């Protein structure tokens, strides 16, 4: 099988991902072998490829927004048949027995594994998945539009939940990439008003087209305070300026698996019972719920398509904000 594999992390301009020919793996107990159709790209992939996030072992096949069909089934698997359409998100599996797993918070399991980080992911023609954490995909959403839902959509939906957003409130989105352009569609379906803070002119236009009521830079003053906010950019220096724009008793959810240090804050920015909350991965049920919402409201990603061999170029475009919406590798 063909795969884009990382051996030595490096700046994406150096094209560290190399096309490699590997044997098709065999599924073990509890596993599925998936024949892949598409895989979304993500800033987390970029952090891994450039060495900001260090995987447990190399070489590694990145990718964690994976859409495919079941090609083979390992022993002990129930609920799956060959040919079934399947999706693999960032969350790969967990121990199932710790206090977090028992409480339905397997994203916090100390032994949790993540697709394209702890194990080989979806920048390949085939991959193995754990049957119990693989998502059954609806037939009503195309492969191309499903892939971004499996990370950008899922983690965006969890960020909305952790921001405590209520129907009819005003939401601020800081950064407007793959996740934010899906979040805005869900928030608008909840009759929320949305302000978008972004520097990219392309992203500003997309936000306006999707229904944002105000779009500008973080240094600008919007027409009013926001009730909740989600910070997507992995820049700790933005936390203070965002807090300036949220009302008392509100929540700032930080949607970042990697982030630069947060500078010292004036306590007045936090005072008023404001909350800062990190978003740490997602749970299996978030994926189930997000796919149901996507079908119900017609959630549709903007997609930019690349062949598998152009994964380095796709990640470079992502880094330089050349992608409006989500980038997807076609396998």
N, C-alpha and C positions, 0 to 999 in steps of 0.2 A: 504494500500500500504506500501511497505518497503521503508525506507529512512535512510540515514546516516545523523544524525542531530547533530549540535553543540549546547551545552547548556552553557558550561563554557570553554572559550579559555584556552589552555595550550600548552606546548611544544608537538610537534607531537609524540615524543617518549612515551608520556603518553597516547596516543590513545584517544584524546578528542572527536572524532566522535563516536557516538553510534548508532547501528542499532535500528530503532524505527518503530512501526507499526501505521500508521495514516489513517484516512479516506481519500478517494479520493475527492479532492476539486471539487466544481461546478463552471463552468465558468460564470462570470458576464457579463454585457454589454461590448461589444468590446473585449472580451477575447476568447482564445482558451484553451481547455483542451488537453494536449498532453500526449500520451502514449509513454514513452521514451524507446529508444533502447540503446543509448550510451551517455556518457558525458565525455569530456576531463577534465584533471586536469591541474592546472595552479599555478604559484607562487603566484598569487593574492589569490587563495584559501588558500594557506599555510600561507600568511600574516594574513588572517582573522582567521583561525583556531588557530594560535599562539598568536593572540591578538595585532599584530602590526597595523592592520587596524580594526577599531571598527565599526561594523554594527549598524544601528539604533536600532535594537531590537534583542533579543535572546529569545527562541531558534531559530536557523536558519539552513536551508538546503543549503549548498554551491553548487557551480557548475554553470558554465556559458558557456559551449561549448556543447550545448545540441542538440541532434538529436532524433526526434521522428515522430509520425504520429498523425494527428488530430483525437481525440476521441470524442469530443463534441464541439459545437460552441455556444457562447453566443449571445444574441440579438444584432442586429445592425451590425453584421459582414458581410462584403462583400469580395468576392475574395478567399474564402476558402471553402473547402468541407471536410466532414469526410473522413479519409483515406489519405488525402494529406500529403506528406512528408514535414516536417517543421524543421527549425533550430532556436535556440535562442542564440544570442551572449551576451556579457557582457552588452551592452547597452539595457536597458529594455524599458523605455519610458521617455518622457519629457513633459513639459507643453504645447508645441506647439504654444505659443503666445508671448514669450519673444523675445528680439532682436536677441538672438543667434539662437533660433529655426526658426524664420522667415528667417534668413540668411543661413539656412542649416547647422548650427553649433550646433546642438542640444546636442552634447557631452559637451558643456560648459554651458548648461542650469542650473541655480542654483537649480532647482527642479528636475533635472534628477534622475532617479532611475536605479539601476544596478542589474542584475540577480545574485542571490546567495549572495547578499550583502544587498540591500534594501528590497528585496523580496526573498522568497524561490526559490532555483534553482534546478539544475538537478541531484543531488546525490539522486535520488528517481525514483520510477517507473512511477509517473505522476507529472506534474506541470502545472501551469497556465501561459500563455503568453499573451501579448498584440498583437492583430492581426495585427495592423498597423506597428509594429516593428519586427514581426516574418518574417524570411526569407524563401521564397520558395526555396527548395533545388533541384539541378539537379539530375536526376536519374542515371547519368553516373559515379558518385563518390559514393563509398560504405559508409555505416554508419561509419565504423571504420576510414576511411580516411577523412570523412567530419568533424567530431568533432573537430580536432585540427585547422581546417581552421577558425572556428567560433570565435576564440580569437587570438591564436598564428598567424594565417594567416592574419586576419583582421588588428590587431594592427601592425603586421610587415609590411603589405602593407601601412598603414598610415604612419609609420615611414619612409619608403622609400620615400613617397611623401614629407613629411616634411623635409627630409634631402636634398631635391632638387636634388637628383641623376638624372643625364642625361645619355642617352645611350652612352656607350663607356667609361664612367668614371671608376675610381678605388674606390671601396667601402671598408671600414673597418668595420668589425663586431666584437664587443667586448662582449664576452660571446657567447656560441653556444648551446642554448637550443632549445625548441620547436619552438619559433618564428624565431630565426636566421636560423634554418635549412630549413625553408620555404622561408625566405627572399633571401637566396643565390640562390635558384632556380629561383626566379623571376628576380633577378639582372643579372644572367647569360643569361636569355632569352632576356635581353636588351643589350647583348654583353658587359657587364661590367666585369672588373677584380675584384676579391674579395680577400682581406686579412682577415684572421680570427685570433683573439686573444683569447686564452682560455688556461686554465691550465690542463683541463681534457684530458688524453690520448685518452679515448674513443671518446670524442667530436672532438679532433684533427683528428683522423682517419676518422670520419664521414665527417668532413669538406673537407678533401682531396678527399674522395670518391665522394663527391658531386661536386667537381670541383674548390675548392679554389686554387689559384695560390701560396699562401704563408700561412703557419700556424705557430704560435708561441705564446709566452707569451707577455703580455703587457710590461714587462721589457726589451724585446728584441727589436732590431732595424730592421724593415722590409726593403726590398730592395728599397723602395721609399715611398714618402709621399702619403697619400690617399686624394682623392678629397672630399669624404663625409664619415661620420662615424655614426654608430648607437651603442649606449651603452645600452646593455640589463641588465647588472648586477646592482642591486639596491645599488651600493656602490659609495657614493659621492667622496671617495678618488681616484677613477679612472678617474675623469673628467680631472684633470690636465695632467696625463700621456697620455690620449687620445688626448688632444689638441696639445701635442708635435708632434703628428704624422699626423696632417692634414695641408694641404697647406693653404696659405692666401686665403681669399674670399671663404672659405668653411663652411660647416655646420656640427655641431654635434647634432644629434637628440638623446634625452634621452628617451628611451622606458621603463618607470618605473612608476607604480602607487604609489609606496612607495619607498623612498630612504633615506639612511643615509645622514647626513649633508655634504655639499660640503666644503672642507677646503679652506682657503684663497688662492687665485690664484695670481701668478705673472702676471701682466698686459701684459707682452710680449707674454704670451701664447694666449691671446685673441686678441692682436693687429694684424693688417693686415686684418681687416674687417671679422674676423671669427665670426660665430654665434653659440650660444648655444640655443637649442630649446627643450622644453619639449613636449612630446606626451601625450595628455590628452584624454584617451579613444578613441572612434571612432564614426563615424556617420553611419546611416543606409545605405547610398549609398556606403560607403566603403565595406560593406558586399556584396552588389549586385555586385560591380566591382570585388572584390576579387574572388567570385565564378565564374564569367565569365572568369577571367584570369586562374583560376585553371583548368577549362575545356579546355581552348585553349592551354595551354602549358603542360598539363598533370602533374600539381603540385601534388606531392604525399608525404605525411608525413611518416616518420618512426614512427611506433607505438609500444608501450609496453602495453599489455592488462592485466587488473586486474578485478576480480569480484567486484561488488558493496561493499560487506562486507569487502574488503581489501583496502578501501579508505585510512585508516590511513597509511598502509604500502606503498601505492602508493605515498602519500605525503612525507613520510619519504625518500623513494628512490629519489624523486624529490629534496628534500633538500640536499641530500648527493651526488648529481650528478651521480646517478646510472642509470638514464634514458637517453638513446640516442634517440633524437627525442622527441616524445610526449607520455605521459601516457594517457590511455583511460580506463574508467570504463565501463564494459559491464553490462547492467541492465537486 
